[in-house]
Amino acid sequence: MDFNFMSFALSSIIASLGISTVQAGWITTITQWGVLLGGLLFGLLSDKYG
């Protein structure tokens, strides 16, 4: 779902901030890594502490 939201919003972000496609790619990459790492970290914490 996060990926879908990012793909819809990215064109507006590029136009509003005047960033390049490389910078937009980095925004998407960092966002997806954050989703992955957050899911792993908080998944492990929720398994351990309930």
C-alpha positions in Angstrom: 0.0 0.0 0.0 2.9 2.4 0.8 4.3 1.8 -2.6 1.0 2.7 -4.3 0.7 5.9 -2.2 4.3 6.9 -3.2 3.7 6.3 -6.9 0.6 8.5 -6.8 2.3 11.3 -4.9 5.7 11.2 -6.5 4.7 13.2 -9.6 3.3 16.0 -7.4 6.4 15.9 -5.2 8.6 16.3 -8.2 6.6 19.2 -9.6 6.2 21.0 -6.2 9.8 20.7 -5.1 11.5 20.8 -8.5 13.6 17.8 -7.9 15.2 15.5 -10.4 14.1 12.0 -11.2 17.3 10.7 -9.5 16.4 12.5 -6.3 12.8 11.2 -6.6 14.2 7.7 -6.9 16.2 8.2 -3.7 13.1 9.3 -1.9 11.3 6.2 -3.0 14.3 3.9 -2.2 14.7 5.4 1.3 11.0 5.1 2.0 10.9 1.5 1.0 13.9 0.6 3.1 12.3 2.4 6.0 9.1 0.3 5.5 11.2 -2.9 5.4 13.4 -2.1 8.4 10.5 -0.8 10.5 8.4 -3.9 9.8 11.2 -6.1 10.8 12.2 -4.2 13.9 8.7 -3.6 15.3 7.6 -7.1 14.2 10.4 -8.6 16.3 9.6 -6.2 19.2 5.9 -7.1 19.1 6.6 -10.8 19.1 8.9 -10.4 22.1 6.8 -8.0 24.2 3.4 -8.6 22.9 
